[in-house]
């Protein structure tokens, strides 16, 4: 239930809260919308079905002290580490979206370099947050389906982050040259 709650919380934020906060921008192409919708429906079904029907968690696994202390031979502390990764990733994602939404004041036009938070380290801070979120989720779930989702997220969002990074470098002469694409200090 905790893991399904994490999944639902992300998508409630993404589907209900986030759209109310964003300013009007360019319309999304219909084909892109359909592909995203199909991915979300399929992935939602896959994650929900996996966690509710196929993932085997022994009774009391969440209350096992090994998740707090990490000092049990039979527990590698996957859940607590993954949950913390998911939580930090979601916080980075929400904070980065906030920075992007507030780059321009109302009525202002033009583009600006995002600054603050993880944007000091990577061009795609919002993407990094989401990648961390879903790898944390995969670690907490310990299922093949959640790992597949995390890997898809990594490949799709890394590609988008690379495009954004190249655009920033071309658009702004003073863009920080040491800022990485999506993974702090690495890529």
Secondary structure by P-SEA (a helix, b strand, c coil): caaaaaaaaaaaaacccccccccccccccaaaaaaaaaaaaaaaaaaaaaaaccccccccccccccccccccccccaaaaaaaaaaaaaaaaaaaaaaaaaaccccccbbbbbbbccccccccaaaaaaaaaaaaaaaaaaccaaaaaaaaaaaaaaaaaaaaaaaaaaaacccccccccccccccc
